[in-house]
Amino acid sequence: MVTLLLIMLFVSYGSWNLVAASLALFAFFAFFFRDPDREIGEGIVSPSDGRIDYMESNRMEIFLGPLDCHVIRSPIEGVVERVVYKKGKFRPAFWRAEGNGENERNEIYIRNEKGLFKVVQIAGIFARRIICRVKEGDRVEKGERIGAIIFGSRVVLEVPEGVVFVKKTGDKIKAGETVAYEVG
């Protein structure tokens, strides 16, 4: 609405450069804050879009660039056991979570019959707002929207023993895409 009013004002004064800048800014924000529906995969799914830049046996770290969708989804169905918000600094999110351990973060613990899963939303230098849409005791479905991080950020997924990742470091992934299966 504000953009429309600005465009009308700029048009009335013949400020075509400002009209173009306003339209470009509107397009950027519309693209950045998109929230598309997704086909949800089998097994355990990615909580976010991005690039996997670190993995170990039970931990995957995903860097969300400025062109990735920043909506966070539940990797499994289950019950939110705990939500822990930790106020912190805003250092670049492209460093591994260990390197930015002082950054603002929100930890969401989800339990189901496979065990306890942890999704960590980490704010970066430009990401000044973490949104959490769930609270303790909420039942979530796999692929359900559980939060968002505004601008560049990082998401960590920790899984219980007996779960094997099927993606590898360097892979680009989408929220809701299969990243792991339970072994057994």
C-alpha positions as CSV (number, residue, x, y, z in Angstrom):
1,M,0.0,0.0,0.0
2,V,2.8,2.4,0.9
3,T,4.6,1.6,-2.3
4,L,1.5,2.3,-4.3
5,L,1.1,5.7,-2.7
6,L,4.7,6.5,-3.3
7,I,4.4,5.5,-6.9
8,M,1.4,7.7,-7.4
9,L,3.2,10.6,-5.7
10,F,6.3,10.2,-7.9
11,V,4.2,9.9,-11.1
12,S,2.4,13.1,-10.2
13,Y,5.7,14.9,-10.0
14,G,7.2,13.1,-13.1
15,S,9.9,11.4,-11.0
16,W,10.2,8.4,-13.3
17,N,13.5,7.3,-11.7
18,L,11.9,7.1,-8.3
19,V,8.9,5.3,-9.8
20,A,11.3,2.7,-11.2
21,A,13.2,2.4,-7.9
22,S,9.9,2.0,-6.0
23,L,8.8,-0.8,-8.3
24,A,12.2,-2.5,-8.1
25,L,12.1,-2.3,-4.3
26,F,8.5,-3.7,-4.2
27,A,9.5,-6.6,-6.5
28,F,12.5,-7.4,-4.3
29,F,10.4,-7.5,-1.1
30,A,7.6,-9.5,-2.8
31,F,10.2,-12.1,-4.0
32,F,12.2,-12.2,-0.8
33,F,9.1,-12.6,1.5
34,R,7.5,-15.3,-0.7
35,D,6.0,-18.3,1.0
36,P,5.3,-20.9,-1.7
37,D,3.4,-24.2,-1.1
38,R,5.7,-27.2,-1.3
39,E,5.4,-30.9,-2.2
40,I,6.5,-32.6,1.1
41,G,8.9,-35.5,0.6
42,E,9.1,-38.9,2.3
43,G,11.2,-39.5,5.4
44,I,12.7,-36.6,7.2
45,V,12.6,-33.3,5.2
46,S,14.7,-30.2,5.1
47,P,13.5,-27.4,7.4
48,S,14.7,-24.7,4.9
49,D,15.9,-23.8,1.5
50,G,19.6,-23.2,1.1
51,R,22.9,-24.9,0.6
52,I,24.2,-27.6,2.9
53,D,27.6,-26.4,4.0
54,Y,28.4,-28.7,6.9
55,M,27.4,-32.2,7.9
56,E,28.3,-34.8,10.6
57,S,26.6,-38.0,11.6
58,N,23.6,-36.3,13.2
59,R,23.9,-32.7,12.3
60,M,23.2,-30.7,9.1
61,E,23.9,-27.0,8.7
62,I,22.1,-25.1,5.9
63,F,23.1,-21.6,4.8
64,L,20.2,-19.5,3.5
65,G,21.3,-17.0,0.9
66,P,19.4,-13.8,0.0
67,L,17.6,-15.6,-2.9
68,D,16.4,-18.5,-0.8
69,C,12.9,-18.7,0.7
70,H,13.3,-18.0,4.4
71,V,10.3,-19.9,5.7
72,I,11.2,-22.7,8.1
73,R,9.3,-26.0,8.1
74,S,9.0,-28.9,10.5
75,P,11.2,-31.8,9.3
76,I,8.9,-34.4,10.9
77,E,5.5,-34.7,12.5
78,G,5.5,-34.6,16.3
79,V,5.0,-32.5,19.4
80,V,7.0,-29.4,20.1
81,E,8.7,-30.3,23.4
82,R,10.6,-27.1,24.0
83,V,11.3,-23.7,22.4
84,V,14.4,-21.9,23.5
85,Y,15.2,-18.3,22.4
86,K,18.7,-17.0,22.9
87,K,19.4,-13.4,22.5
88,G,22.8,-12.7,20.9
89,K,24.9,-10.9,18.4
90,F,24.4,-10.6,14.6
91,R,27.6,-11.9,13.0
92,P,27.7,-13.2,9.4
93,A,25.6,-16.4,9.0
94,F,27.8,-17.8,6.3
95,W,30.2,-19.0,9.1
96,R,29.4,-22.4,10.6
97,A,27.2,-22.4,13.7
98,E,30.3,-23.0,15.9
99,G,31.9,-19.9,14.4
100,N,28.8,-17.7,15.2
101,G,27.8,-19.4,18.5
102,E,27.1,-16.0,20.0
103,N,24.5,-15.1,17.3
104,E,20.8,-14.7,18.2
105,R,19.1,-18.0,17.8
106,N,15.9,-19.9,18.4
107,E,15.9,-23.7,19.1
108,I,12.8,-25.8,18.4
109,Y,12.8,-29.3,19.9
110,I,10.3,-31.7,18.2
111,R,9.7,-35.2,19.5
112,N,8.0,-38.2,17.8
113,E,8.4,-42.0,18.0
114,K,11.8,-41.7,16.2
115,G,13.2,-39.5,18.9
116,L,14.1,-35.8,19.5
117,F,14.7,-33.5,16.5
118,K,16.2,-30.1,16.9
119,V,15.8,-27.2,14.5
120,V,17.9,-24.1,15.2
121,Q,17.2,-20.8,13.5
122,I,20.3,-18.6,13.6
123,A,20.2,-14.9,12.7
124,G,23.0,-13.4,10.6
125,I,24.5,-9.9,10.1
126,F,21.4,-8.8,8.2
127,A,18.9,-11.1,9.7
128,R,17.6,-9.1,12.6
129,R,14.4,-11.0,13.2
130,I,13.6,-14.6,14.0
131,I,10.0,-15.5,13.8
132,C,8.8,-18.7,15.6
133,R,5.2,-19.8,14.9
134,V,5.1,-22.7,17.4
135,K,5.2,-23.1,21.2
136,E,5.7,-25.9,23.7
137,G,2.9,-28.5,23.4
138,D,1.9,-27.7,19.8
139,R,1.4,-30.7,17.5
140,V,3.1,-30.1,14.1
141,E,2.8,-31.9,10.8
142,K,5.8,-32.7,8.6
143,G,6.4,-29.7,6.3
144,E,4.2,-27.4,8.4
145,R,5.5,-23.8,8.6
146,I,7.1,-23.3,12.1
147,G,8.9,-20.0,11.6
148,A,11.0,-17.7,9.4
149,I,14.2,-15.8,9.5
150,I,14.2,-12.3,7.9
151,F,17.2,-12.0,5.4
152,G,20.4,-14.1,5.2
153,S,20.6,-16.7,7.9
154,R,21.5,-20.3,8.9
155,V,19.4,-23.3,10.0
156,V,20.7,-26.4,11.8
157,L,18.9,-29.7,11.8
158,E,20.0,-32.3,14.5
159,V,18.5,-35.8,14.3
160,P,18.5,-38.7,16.7
161,E,20.7,-41.8,16.3
162,G,19.3,-44.2,13.7
163,V,18.7,-41.5,11.1
164,V,20.9,-41.3,8.0
165,F,21.2,-38.2,5.8
166,V,20.8,-38.8,2.0
167,K,22.0,-35.4,0.9
168,K,25.7,-34.3,1.1
169,T,27.7,-31.1,1.7
170,G,27.3,-28.6,-1.1
171,D,23.8,-29.8,-2.2
172,K,21.2,-27.1,-2.7
173,I,18.0,-28.1,-1.0
174,K,14.4,-26.8,-0.6
175,A,12.2,-26.8,2.5
176,G,10.1,-30.0,2.5
177,E,12.6,-32.0,0.4
178,T,13.7,-35.4,1.7
179,V,17.1,-35.1,3.4
180,A,17.2,-38.2,5.7
181,Y,15.6,-41.6,6.5
182,E,15.3,-43.7,9.6
183,V,17.5,-46.8,9.4
184,G,16.1,-50.0,10.7
